[in-house]
Amino acid sequence: MRKLLNGLRDDAGMTTAEYAVGTLAAVAFAATLLKVVGSDKITAALAAVISRALG
């Protein structure tokens, strides 16, 4: 019985799955951010902010 309980408590591989989910979420966020920043309105707004900050 003790051997069975120890086997059930073993969570080997969970960290790999957690890293995979975290990486997938980061890639999805980066893709969304790239799509938003790539739009014409956002590009113009960022250029205006940078121009104002530099000069």
mmCIF entry with sequence, helices, sheets and N, C-alpha, C, O atoms, coordinates in Angstrom:
data_MODEL
# 
_entry.id   MODEL 
# 
_entity.id                         1 
_entity.type                       polymer 
_entity.pdbx_number_of_molecules   1 
# 
_entity_poly.entity_id                      1 
_entity_poly.type                           'polypeptide(L)' 
_entity_poly.nstd_linkage                   no 
_entity_poly.nstd_monomer                   no 
_entity_poly.pdbx_seq_one_letter_code       MRKLLNGLRDDAGMTTAEYAVGTLAAVAFAATLLKVVGSDKITAALAAVISRALG 
_entity_poly.pdbx_seq_one_letter_code_can   MRKLLNGLRDDAGMTTAEYAVGTLAAVAFAATLLKVVGSDKITAALAAVISRALG 
_entity_poly.pdbx_strand_id                 A 
# 
loop_
_entity_poly_seq.entity_id 
_entity_poly_seq.num 
_entity_poly_seq.mon_id 
_entity_poly_seq.hetero 
1 1  MET n 
1 2  ARG n 
1 3  LYS n 
1 4  LEU n 
1 5  LEU n 
1 6  ASN n 
1 7  GLY n 
1 8  LEU n 
1 9  ARG n 
1 10 ASP n 
1 11 ASP n 
1 12 ALA n 
1 13 GLY n 
1 14 MET n 
1 15 THR n 
1 16 THR n 
1 17 ALA n 
1 18 GLU n 
1 19 TYR n 
1 20 ALA n 
1 21 VAL n 
1 22 GLY n 
1 23 THR n 
1 24 LEU n 
1 25 ALA n 
1 26 ALA n 
1 27 VAL n 
1 28 ALA n 
1 29 PHE n 
1 30 ALA n 
1 31 ALA n 
1 32 THR n 
1 33 LEU n 
1 34 LEU n 
1 35 LYS n 
1 36 VAL n 
1 37 VAL n 
1 38 GLY n 
1 39 SER n 
1 40 ASP n 
1 41 LYS n 
1 42 ILE n 
1 43 THR n 
1 44 ALA n 
1 45 ALA n 
1 46 LEU n 
1 47 ALA n 
1 48 ALA n 
1 49 VAL n 
1 50 ILE n 
1 51 SER n 
1 52 ARG n 
1 53 ALA n 
1 54 LEU n 
1 55 GLY n 
# 
_struct_asym.id          A 
_struct_asym.entity_id   1 
# 
loop_
_struct_conf.conf_type_id 
_struct_conf.id 
_struct_conf.pdbx_PDB_helix_id 
_struct_conf.beg_label_comp_id 
_struct_conf.beg_label_asym_id 
_struct_conf.beg_label_seq_id 
_struct_conf.pdbx_beg_PDB_ins_code 
_struct_conf.end_label_comp_id 
_struct_conf.end_label_asym_id 
_struct_conf.end_label_seq_id 
_struct_conf.pdbx_end_PDB_ins_code 
_struct_conf.beg_auth_comp_id 
_struct_conf.beg_auth_asym_id 
_struct_conf.beg_auth_seq_id 
_struct_conf.end_auth_comp_id 
_struct_conf.end_auth_asym_id 
_struct_conf.end_auth_seq_id 
_struct_conf.pdbx_PDB_helix_class 
_struct_conf.details 
_struct_conf.pdbx_PDB_helix_length 
HELX_P HELX_P1 AA1 ARG A 2  ? ARG A 9  ? ARG A 2  ARG A 9  1 ? 8  
HELX_P HELX_P2 AA2 MET A 14 ? VAL A 37 ? MET A 14 VAL A 37 1 ? 24 
HELX_P HELX_P3 AA3 ASP A 40 ? LEU A 54 ? ASP A 40 LEU A 54 1 ? 15 
# 
_struct_conf_type.id          HELX_P 
_struct_conf_type.criteria    ? 
_struct_conf_type.reference   ? 
# 
loop_
_atom_site.group_PDB 
_atom_site.id 
_atom_site.type_symbol 
_atom_site.label_atom_id 
_atom_site.label_alt_id 
_atom_site.label_comp_id 
_atom_site.label_asym_id 
_atom_site.label_entity_id 
_atom_site.label_seq_id 
_atom_site.pdbx_PDB_ins_code 
_atom_site.Cartn_x 
_atom_site.Cartn_y 
_atom_site.Cartn_z 
_atom_site.occupancy 
_atom_site.B_iso_or_equiv 
_atom_site.pdbx_formal_charge 
_atom_site.auth_seq_id 
_atom_site.auth_comp_id 
_atom_site.auth_asym_id 
_atom_site.auth_atom_id 
_atom_site.pdbx_PDB_model_num 
ATOM 1   N N  . MET A 1 1  ? 0.833  -1.196 0.000   1.00 0.00 ? 1  MET A N  1 
ATOM 2   C CA . MET A 1 1  ? 0.000  0.000  0.000   1.00 0.00 ? 1  MET A CA 1 
ATOM 3   C C  . MET A 1 1  ? 0.879  1.263  0.000   1.00 0.00 ? 1  MET A C  1 
ATOM 4   O O  . MET A 1 1  ? 0.590  2.227  -0.709  1.00 0.00 ? 1  MET A O  1 
ATOM 5   N N  . ARG A 1 2  ? 1.930  1.245  0.786   1.00 0.00 ? 2  ARG A N  1 
ATOM 6   C CA . ARG A 1 2  ? 2.827  2.400  0.859   1.00 0.00 ? 2  ARG A CA 1 
ATOM 7   C C  . ARG A 1 2  ? 3.478  2.671  -0.499  1.00 0.00 ? 2  ARG A C  1 
ATOM 8   O O  . ARG A 1 2  ? 3.650  3.824  -0.894  1.00 0.00 ? 2  ARG A O  1 
ATOM 9   N N  . LYS A 1 3  ? 3.830  1.614  -1.198  1.00 0.00 ? 3  LYS A N  1 
ATOM 10  C CA . LYS A 1 3  ? 4.444  1.754  -2.502  1.00 0.00 ? 3  LYS A CA 1 
ATOM 11  C C  . LYS A 1 3  ? 3.461  2.409  -3.494  1.00 0.00 ? 3  LYS A C  1 
ATOM 12  O O  . LYS A 1 3  ? 3.854  3.244  -4.308  1.00 0.00 ? 3  LYS A O  1 
ATOM 13  N N  . LEU A 1 4  ? 2.203  2.022  -3.412  1.00 0.00 ? 4  LEU A N  1 
ATOM 14  C CA . LEU A 1 4  ? 1.180  2.603  -4.273  1.00 0.00 ? 4  LEU A CA 1 
ATOM 15  C C  . LEU A 1 4  ? 0.994  4.093  -3.980  1.00 0.00 ? 4  LEU A C  1 
ATOM 16  O O  . LEU A 1 4  ? 0.894  4.899  -4.905  1.00 0.00 ? 4  LEU A O  1 
ATOM 17  N N  . LEU A 1 5  ? 0.947  4.458  -2.708  1.00 0.00 ? 5  LEU A N  1 
ATOM 18  C CA . LEU A 1 5  ? 0.781  5.861  -2.337  1.00 0.00 ? 5  LEU A CA 1 
ATOM 19  C C  . LEU A 1 5  ? 1.972  6.695  -2.770  1.00 0.00 ? 5  LEU A C  1 
ATOM 20  O O  . LEU A 1 5  ? 1.801  7.822  -3.235  1.00 0.00 ? 5  LEU A O  1 
ATOM 21  N N  . ASN A 1 6  ? 3.173  6.160  -2.626  1.00 0.00 ? 6  ASN A N  1 
ATOM 22  C CA . ASN A 1 6  ? 4.363  6.885  -3.074  1.00 0.00 ? 6  ASN A CA 1 
ATOM 23  C C  . ASN A 1 6  ? 4.349  7.075  -4.583  1.00 0.00 ? 6  ASN A C  1 
ATOM 24  O O  . ASN A 1 6  ? 4.785  8.111  -5.084  1.00 0.00 ? 6  ASN A O  1 
ATOM 25  N N  . GLY A 1 7  ? 3.853  6.087  -5.305  1.00 0.00 ? 7  GLY A N  1 
ATOM 26  C CA . GLY A 1 7  ? 3.749  6.202  -6.756  1.00 0.00 ? 7  GLY A CA 1 
ATOM 27  C C  . GLY A 1 7  ? 2.750  7.258  -7.171  1.00 0.00 ? 7  GLY A C  1 
ATOM 28  O O  . GLY A 1 7  ? 2.952  7.939  -8.176  1.00 0.00 ? 7  GLY A O  1 
ATOM 29  N N  . LEU A 1 8  ? 1.668  7.407  -6.412  1.00 0.00 ? 8  LEU A N  1 
ATOM 30  C CA . LEU A 1 8  ? 0.671  8.413  -6.732  1.00 0.00 ? 8  LEU A CA 1 
ATOM 31  C C  . LEU A 1 8  ? 1.152  9.825  -6.414  1.00 0.00 ? 8  LEU A C  1 
ATOM 32  O O  . LEU A 1 8  ? 0.736  10.784 -7.065  1.00 0.00 ? 8  LEU A O  1 
ATOM 33  N N  . ARG A 1 9  ? 2.008  9.953  -5.437  1.00 0.00 ? 9  ARG A N  1 
ATOM 34  C CA . ARG A 1 9  ? 2.528  11.264 -5.057  1.00 0.00 ? 9  ARG A CA 1 
ATOM 35  C C  . ARG A 1 9  ? 3.627  11.747 -5.988  1.00 0.00 ? 9  ARG A C  1 
ATOM 36  O O  . ARG A 1 9  ? 3.926  12.940 -6.028  1.00 0.00 ? 9  ARG A O  1 
ATOM 37  N N  . ASP A 1 10 ? 4.220  10.849 -6.723  1.00 0.00 ? 10 ASP A N  1 
ATOM 38  C CA . ASP A 1 10 ? 5.309  11.218 -7.620  1.00 0.00 ? 10 ASP A CA 1 
ATOM 39  C C  . ASP A 1 10 ? 4.768  12.057 -8.766  1.00 0.00 ? 10 ASP A C  1 
ATOM 40  O O  . ASP A 1 10 ? 3.915  11.599 -9.526  1.00 0.00 ? 10 ASP A O  1 
ATOM 41  N N  . ASP A 1 11 ? 5.256  13.273 -8.894  1.00 0.00 ? 11 ASP A N  1 
ATOM 42  C CA . ASP A 1 11 ? 4.767  14.158 -9.947  1.00 0.00 ? 11 ASP A CA 1 
ATOM 43  C C  . ASP A 1 11 ? 5.865  14.474 -10.953 1.00 0.00 ? 11 ASP A C  1 
ATOM 44  O O  . ASP A 1 11 ? 5.958  15.598 -11.446 1.00 0.00 ? 11 ASP A O  1 
ATOM 45  N N  . ALA A 1 12 ? 6.685  13.491 -11.251 1.00 0.00 ? 12 ALA A N  1 
ATOM 46  C CA . ALA A 1 12 ? 7.746  13.694 -12.233 1.00 0.00 ? 12 ALA A CA 1 
ATOM 47  C C  . ALA A 1 12 ? 7.115  14.037 -13.575 1.00 0.00 ? 12 ALA A C  1 
ATOM 48  O O  . ALA A 1 12 ? 6.146  13.402 -13.990 1.00 0.00 ? 12 ALA A O  1 
ATOM 49  N N  . GLY A 1 13 ? 7.653  15.023 -14.239 1.00 0.00 ? 13 GLY A N  1 
ATOM 50  C CA . GLY A 1 13 ? 7.127  15.445 -15.520 1.00 0.00 ? 13 GLY A CA 1 
ATOM 51  C C  . GLY A 1 13 ? 6.171  16.616 -15.421 1.00 0.00 ? 13 GLY A C  1 
ATOM 52  O O  . GLY A 1 13 ? 5.861  17.238 -16.437 1.00 0.00 ? 13 GLY A O  1 
ATOM 53  N N  . MET A 1 14 ? 5.704  16.928 -14.249 1.00 0.00 ? 14 MET A N  1 
ATOM 54  C CA . MET A 1 14 ? 4.785  18.057 -14.106 1.00 0.00 ? 14 MET A CA 1 
ATOM 55  C C  . MET A 1 14 ? 5.477  19.366 -14.438 1.00 0.00 ? 14 MET A C  1 
ATOM 56  O O  . MET A 1 14 ? 4.868  20.248 -15.042 1.00 0.00 ? 14 MET A O  1 
ATOM 57  N N  . THR A 1 15 ? 6.736  19.506 -14.057 1.00 0.00 ? 15 THR A N  1 
ATOM 58  C CA . THR A 1 15 ? 7.426  20.763 -14.345 1.00 0.00 ? 15 THR A CA 1 
ATOM 59  C C  . THR A 1 15 ? 7.587  20.946 -15.846 1.00 0.00 ? 15 THR A C  1 
ATOM 60  O O  . THR A 1 15 ? 7.507  22.073 -16.335 1.00 0.00 ? 15 THR A O  1 
ATOM 61  N N  . THR A 1 16 ? 7.810  19.877 -16.583 1.00 0.00 ? 16 THR A N  1 
ATOM 62  C CA . THR A 1 16 ? 7.936  19.974 -18.031 1.00 0.00 ? 16 THR A CA 1 
ATOM 63  C C  . THR A 1 16 ? 6.625  20.453 -18.638 1.00 0.00 ? 16 THR A C  1 
ATOM 64  O O  . THR A 1 16 ? 6.626  21.309 -19.523 1.00 0.00 ? 16 THR A O  1 
ATOM 65  N N  . ALA A 1 17 ? 5.515  19.910 -18.173 1.00 0.00 ? 17 ALA A N  1 
ATOM 66  C CA . ALA A 1 17 ? 4.207  20.336 -18.683 1.00 0.00 ? 17 ALA A CA 1 
ATOM 67  C C  . ALA A 1 17 ? 3.947  21.797 -18.324 1.00 0.00 ? 17 ALA A C  1 
ATOM 68  O O  . ALA A 1 17 ? 3.392  22.541 -19.131 1.00 0.00 ? 17 ALA A O  1 
ATOM 69  N N  . GLU A 1 18 ? 4.337  22.207 -17.138 1.00 0.00 ? 18 GLU A N  1 
ATOM 70  C CA . GLU A 1 18 ? 4.135  23.590 -16.730 1.00 0.00 ? 18 GLU A CA 1 
ATOM 71  C C  . GLU A 1 18 ? 4.979  24.538 -17.572 1.00 0.00 ? 18 GLU A C  1 
ATOM 72  O O  . GLU A 1 18 ? 4.515  25.615 -17.948 1.00 0.00 ? 18 GLU A O  1 
ATOM 73  N N  . TYR A 1 19 ? 6.204  24.149 -17.865 1.00 0.00 ? 19 TYR A N  1 
ATOM 74  C CA . TYR A 1 19 ? 7.044  24.977 -18.729 1.00 0.00 ? 19 TYR A CA 1 
ATOM 75  C C  . TYR A 1 19 ? 6.452  25.063 -20.135 1.00 0.00 ? 19 TYR A C  1 
ATOM 76  O O  . TYR A 1 19 ? 6.492  26.124 -20.758 1.00 0.00 ? 19 TYR A O  1 
ATOM 77  N N  . ALA A 1 20 ? 5.913  23.973 -20.631 1.00 0.00 ? 20 ALA A N  1 
ATOM 78  C CA . ALA A 1 20 ? 5.313  23.966 -21.964 1.00 0.00 ? 20 ALA A CA 1 
ATOM 79  C C  . ALA A 1 20 ? 4.111  24.911 -22.016 1.00 0.00 ? 20 ALA A C  1 
ATOM 80  O O  . ALA A 1 20 ? 3.958  25.664 -22.978 1.00 0.00 ? 20 ALA A O  1 
ATOM 81  N N  . VAL A 1 21 ? 3.271  24.877 -21.005 1.00 0.00 ? 21 VAL A N  1 
ATOM 82  C CA . VAL A 1 21 ? 2.104  25.764 -20.972 1.00 0.00 ? 21 VAL A CA 1 
ATOM 83  C C  . VAL A 1 21 ? 2.554  27.217 -20.839 1.00 0.00 ? 21 VAL A C  1 
ATOM 84  O O  . VAL A 1 21 ? 2.000  28.098 -21.498 1.00 0.00 ? 21 VAL A O  1 
ATOM 85  N N  . GLY A 1 22 ? 3.538  27.473 -20.008 1.00 0.00 ? 22 GLY A N  1 
ATOM 86  C CA . GLY A 1 22 ? 4.059  28.830 -19.857 1.00 0.00 ? 22 GLY A CA 1 
ATOM 87  C C  . GLY A 1 22 ? 4.670  29.361 -21.143 1.00 0.00 ? 22 GLY A C  1 
ATOM 88  O O  . GLY A 1 22 ? 4.473  30.524 -21.496 1.00 0.00 ? 22 GLY A O  1 
ATOM 89  N N  . THR A 1 23 ? 5.405  28.517 -21.838 1.00 0.00 ? 23 THR A N  1 
ATOM 90  C CA . THR A 1 23 ? 6.011  28.915 -23.102 1.00 0.00 ? 23 THR A CA 1 
ATOM 91  C C  . THR A 1 23 ? 4.942  29.196 -24.149 1.00 0.00 ? 23 THR A C  1 
ATOM 92  O O  . THR A 1 23 ? 5.043  30.165 -24.900 1.00 0.00 ? 23 THR A O  1 
ATOM 93  N N  . LEU A 1 24 ? 3.933  28.358 -24.198 1.00 0.00 ? 24 LEU A N  1 
ATOM 94  C CA . LEU A 1 24 ? 2.832  28.565 -25.143 1.00 0.00 ? 24 LEU A CA 1 
ATOM 95  C C  . LEU A 1 24 ? 2.104  29.876 -24.858 1.00 0.00 ? 24 LEU A C  1 
ATOM 96  O O  . LEU A 1 24 ? 1.747  30.604 -25.784 1.00 0.00 ? 24 LEU A O  1 
ATOM 97  N N  . ALA A 1 25 ? 1.886  30.173 -23.596 1.00 0.00 ? 25 ALA A N  1 
ATOM 98  C CA . ALA A 1 25 ? 1.226  31.431 -23.229 1.00 0.00 ? 25 ALA A CA 1 
ATOM 99  C C  . ALA A 1 25 ? 2.092  32.630 -23.613 1.00 0.00 ? 25 ALA A C  1 
ATOM 100 O O  . ALA A 1 25 ? 1.572  33.635 -24.097 1.00 0.00 ? 25 ALA A O  1 
ATOM 101 N N  . ALA A 1 26 ? 3.397  32.536 -23.403 1.00 0.00 ? 26 ALA A N  1 
ATOM 102 C CA . ALA A 1 26 ? 4.300  33.630 -23.756 1.00 0.00 ? 26 ALA A CA 1 
ATOM 103 C C  . ALA A 1 26 ? 4.317  33.867 -25.265 1.00 0.00 ? 26 ALA A C  1 
ATOM 104 O O  . ALA A 1 26 ? 4.333  35.014 -25.711 1.00 0.00 ? 26 ALA A O  1 
ATOM 105 N N  . VAL A 1 27 ? 4.315  32.806 -26.041 1.00 0.00 ? 27 VAL A N  1 
ATOM 106 C CA . VAL A 1 27 ? 4.310  32.940 -27.495 1.00 0.00 ? 27 VAL A CA 1 
ATOM 107 C C  . VAL A 1 27 ? 2.994  33.554 -27.975 1.00 0.00 ? 27 VAL A C  1 
ATOM 108 O O  . VAL A 1 27 ? 2.993  34.396 -28.873 1.00 0.00 ? 27 VAL A O  1 
ATOM 109 N N  . ALA A 1 28 ? 1.884  33.140 -27.385 1.00 0.00 ? 28 ALA A N  1 
ATOM 110 C CA . ALA A 1 28 ? 0.587  33.713 -27.759 1.00 0.00 ? 28 ALA A CA 1 
ATOM 111 C C  . ALA A 1 28 ? 0.529  35.195 -27.411 1.00 0.00 ? 28 ALA A C  1 
ATOM 112 O O  . ALA A 1 28 ? 0.010  35.996 -28.189 1.00 0.00 ? 28 ALA A O  1 
ATOM 113 N N  . PHE A 1 29 ? 1.058  35.563 -26.251 1.00 0.00 ? 29 PHE A N  1 
ATOM 114 C CA . PHE A 1 29 ? 1.092  36.977 -25.857 1.00 0.00 ? 29 PHE A CA 1 
ATOM 115 C C  . PHE A 1 29 ? 1.980  37.776 -26.805 1.00 0.00 ? 29 PHE A C  1 
ATOM 116 O O  . PHE A 1 29 ? 1.617  38.884 -27.202 1.00 0.00 ? 29 PHE A O  1 
ATOM 117 N N  . ALA A 1 30 ? 3.129  37.234 -27.171 1.00 0.00 ? 30 ALA A N  1 
ATOM 118 C CA . ALA A 1 30 ? 4.045  37.927 -28.080 1.00 0.00 ? 30 ALA A CA 1 
ATOM 119 C C  . ALA A 1 30 ? 3.411  38.109 -29.455 1.00 0.00 ? 30 ALA A C  1 
ATOM 120 O O  . ALA A 1 30 ? 3.568  39.163 -30.072 1.00 0.00 ? 30 ALA A O  1 
ATOM 121 N N  . ALA A 1 31 ? 2.702  37.104 -29.935 1.00 0.00 ? 31 ALA A N  1 
ATOM 122 C CA . ALA A 1 31 ? 2.042  37.210 -31.234 1.00 0.00 ? 31 ALA A CA 1 
ATOM 123 C C  . ALA A 1 31 ? 0.954  38.281 -31.199 1.00 0.00 ? 31 ALA A C  1 
ATOM 124 O O  . ALA A 1 31 ? 0.809  39.058 -32.143 1.00 0.00 ? 31 ALA A O  1 
ATOM 125 N N  . THR A 1 32 ? 0.198  38.316 -30.119 1.00 0.00 ? 32 THR A N  1 
ATOM 126 C CA . THR A 1 32 ? -0.847 39.337 -29.973 1.00 0.00 ? 32 THR A CA 1 
ATOM 127 C C  . THR A 1 32 ? -0.236 40.729 -29.901 1.00 0.00 ? 32 THR A C  1 
ATOM 128 O O  . THR A 1 32 ? -0.724 41.663 -30.537 1.00 0.00 ? 32 THR A O  1 
ATOM 129 N N  . LEU A 1 33 ? 0.830  40.864 -29.125 1.00 0.00 ? 33 LEU A N  1 
ATOM 130 C CA . LEU A 1 33 ? 1.496  42.156 -28.993 1.00 0.00 ? 33 LEU A CA 1 
ATOM 131 C C  . LEU A 1 33 ? 2.079  42.616 -30.325 1.00 0.00 ? 33 LEU A C  1 
ATOM 132 O O  . LEU A 1 33 ? 2.001  43.796 -30.664 1.00 0.00 ? 33 LEU A O  1 
ATOM 133 N N  . LEU A 1 34 ? 2.656  41.699 -31.070 1.00 0.00 ? 34 LEU A N  1 
ATOM 134 C CA . LEU A 1 34 ? 3.221  42.035 -32.377 1.00 0.00 ? 34 LEU A CA 1 
ATOM 135 C C  . LEU A 1 34 ? 2.128  42.495 -33.328 1.00 0.00 ? 34 LEU A C  1 
ATOM 136 O O  . LEU A 1 34 ? 2.326  43.436 -34.096 1.00 0.00 ? 34 LEU A O  1 
ATOM 137 N N  . LYS A 1 35 ? 0.992  41.845 -33.282 1.00 0.00 ? 35 LYS A N  1 
ATOM 138 C CA . LYS A 1 35 ? -0.129 42.235 -34.147 1.00 0.00 ? 35 LYS A CA 1 
ATOM 139 C C  . LYS A 1 35 ? -0.640 43.630 -33.780 1.00 0.00 ? 35 LYS A C  1 
ATOM 140 O O  . LYS A 1 35 ? -0.949 44.432 -34.661 1.00 0.00 ? 35 LYS A O  1 
ATOM 141 N N  . VAL A 1 36 ? -0.728 43.917 -32.488 1.00 0.00 ? 36 VAL A N  1 
ATOM 142 C CA . VAL A 1 36 ? -1.212 45.229 -32.035 1.00 0.00 ? 36 VAL A CA 1 
ATOM 143 C C  . VAL A 1 36 ? -0.206 46.319 -32.380 1.00 0.00 ? 36 VAL A C  1 
ATOM 144 O O  . VAL A 1 36 ? -0.587 47.368 -32.901 1.00 0.00 ? 36 VAL A O  1 
ATOM 145 N N  . VAL A 1 37 ? 1.058  46.088 -32.101 1.00 0.00 ? 37 VAL A N  1 
ATOM 146 C CA . VAL A 1 37 ? 2.088  47.101 -32.353 1.00 0.00 ? 37 VAL A CA 1 
ATOM 147 C C  . VAL A 1 37 ? 2.289  47.313 -33.851 1.00 0.00 ? 37 VAL A C  1 
ATOM 148 O O  . VAL A 1 37 ? 2.712  48.389 -34.274 1.00 0.00 ? 37 VAL A O  1 
ATOM 149 N N  . GLY A 1 38 ? 1.992  46.311 -34.642 1.00 0.00 ? 38 GLY A N  1 
ATOM 150 C CA . GLY A 1 38 ? 2.161  46.429 -36.085 1.00 0.00 ? 38 GLY A CA 1 
ATOM 151 C C  . GLY A 1 38 ? 1.075  47.232 -36.770 1.00 0.00 ? 38 GLY A C  1 
ATOM 152 O O  . GLY A 1 38 ? 1.204  47.544 -37.954 1.00 0.00 ? 38 GLY A O  1 
ATOM 153 N N  . SER A 1 39 ? 0.012  47.577 -36.067 1.00 0.00 ? 39 SER A N  1 
ATOM 154 C CA . SER A 1 39 ? -1.070 48.341 -36.705 1.00 0.00 ? 39 SER A CA 1 
ATOM 155 C C  . SER A 1 39 ? -0.624 49.777 -36.950 1.00 0.00 ? 39 SER A C  1 
ATOM 156 O O  . SER A 1 39 ? 0.255  50.291 -36.258 1.00 0.00 ? 39 SER A O  1 
ATOM 157 N N  . ASP A 1 40 ? -1.229 50.411 -37.929 1.00 0.00 ? 40 ASP A N  1 
ATOM 158 C CA . ASP A 1 40 ? -0.825 51.764 -38.347 1.00 0.00 ? 40 ASP A CA 1 
ATOM 159 C C  . ASP A 1 40 ? -1.037 52.802 -37.249 1.00 0.00 ? 40 ASP A C  1 
ATOM 160 O O  . ASP A 1 40 ? -0.183 53.663 -37.038 1.00 0.00 ? 40 ASP A O  1 
ATOM 161 N N  . LYS A 1 41 ? -2.167 52.728 -36.548 1.00 0.00 ? 41 LYS A N  1 
ATOM 162 C CA . LYS A 1 41 ? -2.450 53.718 -35.505 1.00 0.00 ? 41 LYS A CA 1 
ATOM 163 C C  . LYS A 1 41 ? -1.442 53.634 -34.361 1.00 0.00 ? 41 LYS A C  1 
ATOM 164 O O  . LYS A 1 41 ? -0.964 54.659 -33.876 1.00 0.00 ? 41 LYS A O  1 
ATOM 165 N N  . ILE A 1 42 ? -1.123 52.430 -33.936 1.00 0.00 ? 42 ILE A N  1 
ATOM 166 C CA . ILE A 1 42 ? -0.179 52.254 -32.825 1.00 0.00 ? 42 ILE A CA 1 
ATOM 167 C C  . ILE A 1 42 ? 1.221  52.681 -33.255 1.00 0.00 ? 42 ILE A C  1 
ATOM 168 O O  . ILE A 1 42 ? 1.944  53.311 -32.483 1.00 0.00 ? 42 ILE A O  1 
ATOM 169 N N  . THR A 1 43 ? 1.602  52.342 -34.478 1.00 0.00 ? 43 THR A N  1 
ATOM 170 C CA . THR A 1 43 ? 2.919  52.744 -34.979 1.00 0.00 ? 43 THR A CA 1 
ATOM 171 C C  . THR A 1 43 ? 3.049  54.263 -35.006 1.00 0.00 ? 43 THR A C  1 
ATOM 172 O O  . THR A 1 43 ? 4.081  54.807 -34.614 1.00 0.00 ? 43 THR A O  1 
ATOM 173 N N  . ALA A 1 44 ? 2.016  54.941 -35.463 1.00 0.00 ? 44 ALA A N  1 
ATOM 174 C CA . ALA A 1 44 ? 2.036  56.404 -35.506 1.00 0.00 ? 44 ALA A CA 1 
ATOM 175 C C  . ALA A 1 44 ? 2.092  56.992 -34.098 1.00 0.00 ? 44 ALA A C  1 
ATOM 176 O O  . ALA A 1 44 ? 2.808  57.963 -33.852 1.00 0.00 ? 44 ALA A O  1 
ATOM 177 N N  . ALA A 1 45 ? 1.331  56.396 -33.174 1.00 0.00 ? 45 ALA A N  1 
ATOM 178 C CA . ALA A 1 45 ? 1.335  56.897 -31.797 1.00 0.00 ? 45 ALA A CA 1 
ATOM 179 C C  . ALA A 1 45 ? 2.699  56.692 -31.143 1.00 0.00 ? 45 ALA A C  1 
ATOM 180 O O  . ALA A 1 45 ? 3.189  57.576 -30.441 1.00 0.00 ? 45 ALA A O  1 
ATOM 181 N N  . LEU A 1 46 ? 3.308  55.539 -31.368 1.00 0.00 ? 46 LEU A N  1 
ATOM 182 C CA . LEU A 1 46 ? 4.641  55.294 -30.800 1.00 0.00 ? 46 LEU A CA 1 
ATOM 183 C C  . LEU A 1 46 ? 5.681  56.233 -31.406 1.00 0.00 ? 46 LEU A C  1 
ATOM 184 O O  . LEU A 1 46 ? 6.554  56.732 -30.696 1.00 0.00 ? 46 LEU A O  1 
ATOM 185 N N  . ALA A 1 47 ? 5.592  56.476 -32.710 1.00 0.00 ? 47 ALA A N  1 
ATOM 186 C CA . ALA A 1 47 ? 6.526  57.409 -33.353 1.00 0.00 ? 47 ALA A CA 1 
ATOM 187 C C  . ALA A 1 47 ? 6.358  58.818 -32.788 1.00 0.00 ? 47 ALA A C  1 
ATOM 188 O O  . ALA A 1 47 ? 7.345  59.528 -32.596 1.00 0.00 ? 47 ALA A O  1 
ATOM 189 N N  . ALA A 1 48 ? 5.119  59.227 -32.522 1.00 0.00 ? 48 ALA A N  1 
ATOM 190 C CA . ALA A 1 48 ? 4.873  60.546 -31.955 1.00 0.00 ? 48 ALA A CA 1 
ATOM 191 C C  . ALA A 1 48 ? 5.434  60.655 -30.541 1.00 0.00 ? 48 ALA A C  1 
ATOM 192 O O  . ALA A 1 48 ? 6.005  61.681 -30.172 1.00 0.00 ? 48 ALA A O  1 
ATOM 193 N N  . VAL A 1 49 ? 5.273  59.608 -29.761 1.00 0.00 ? 49 VAL A N  1 
ATOM 194 C CA . VAL A 1 49 ? 5.794  59.613 -28.381 1.00 0.00 ? 49 VAL A CA 1 
ATOM 195 C C  . VAL A 1 49 ? 7.314  59.681 -28.400 1.00 0.00 ? 49 VAL A C  1 
ATOM 196 O O  . VAL A 1 49 ? 7.913  60.427 -27.626 1.00 0.00 ? 49 VAL A O  1 
ATOM 197 N N  . ILE A 1 50 ? 7.932  58.914 -29.271 1.00 0.00 ? 50 ILE A N  1 
ATOM 198 C CA . ILE A 1 50 ? 9.404  58.899 -29.345 1.00 0.00 ? 50 ILE A CA 1 
ATOM 199 C C  . ILE A 1 50 ? 9.914  60.247 -29.854 1.00 0.00 ? 50 ILE A C  1 
ATOM 200 O O  . ILE A 1 50 ? 10.909 60.763 -29.346 1.00 0.00 ? 50 ILE A O  1 
ATOM 201 N N  . SER A 1 51 ? 9.246  60.813 -30.842 1.00 0.00 ? 51 SER A N  1 
ATOM 202 C CA . SER A 1 51 ? 9.656  62.136 -31.358 1.00 0.00 ? 51 SER A CA 1 
ATOM 203 C C  . SER A 1 51 ? 9.547  63.207 -30.285 1.00 0.00 ? 51 SER A C  1 
ATOM 204 O O  . SER A 1 51 ? 10.421 64.063 -30.150 1.00 0.00 ? 51 SER A O  1 
ATOM 205 N N  . ARG A 1 52 ? 8.455  63.146 -29.522 1.00 0.00 ? 52 ARG A N  1 
ATOM 206 C CA . ARG A 1 52 ? 8.260  64.117 -28.443 1.00 0.00 ? 52 ARG A CA 1 
ATOM 207 C C  . ARG A 1 52 ? 9.322  63.938 -27.363 1.00 0.00 ? 52 ARG A C  1 
ATOM 208 O O  . ARG A 1 52 ? 9.811  64.920 -26.804 1.00 0.00 ? 52 ARG A O  1 
ATOM 209 N N  . ALA A 1 53 ? 9.680  62.700 -27.068 1.00 0.00 ? 53 ALA A N  1 
ATOM 210 C CA . ALA A 1 53 ? 10.663 62.446 -26.013 1.00 0.00 ? 53 ALA A CA 1 
ATOM 211 C C  . ALA A 1 53 ? 12.067 62.870 -26.438 1.00 0.00 ? 53 ALA A C  1 
ATOM 212 O O  . ALA A 1 53 ? 12.856 63.328 -25.612 1.00 0.00 ? 53 ALA A O  1 
ATOM 213 N N  . LEU A 1 54 ? 12.374 62.720 -27.711 1.00 0.00 ? 54 LEU A N  1 
ATOM 214 C CA . LEU A 1 54 ? 13.725 63.054 -28.174 1.00 0.00 ? 54 LEU A CA 1 
ATOM 215 C C  . LEU A 1 54 ? 13.888 64.517 -28.586 1.00 0.00 ? 54 LEU A C  1 
ATOM 216 O O  . LEU A 1 54 ? 15.015 65.003 -28.680 1.00 0.00 ? 54 LEU A O  1 
ATOM 217 N N  . GLY A 1 55 ? 12.821 65.205 -28.827 1.00 0.00 ? 55 GLY A N  1 
ATOM 218 C CA . GLY A 1 55 ? 13.066 66.542 -29.305 1.00 0.00 ? 55 GLY A CA 1 
ATOM 219 C C  . GLY A 1 55 ? 11.975 67.480 -29.036 1.00 0.00 ? 55 GLY A C  1 
ATOM 220 O O  . GLY A 1 55 ? 12.067 68.653 -29.397 1.00 0.00 ? 55 GLY A O  1 
# 
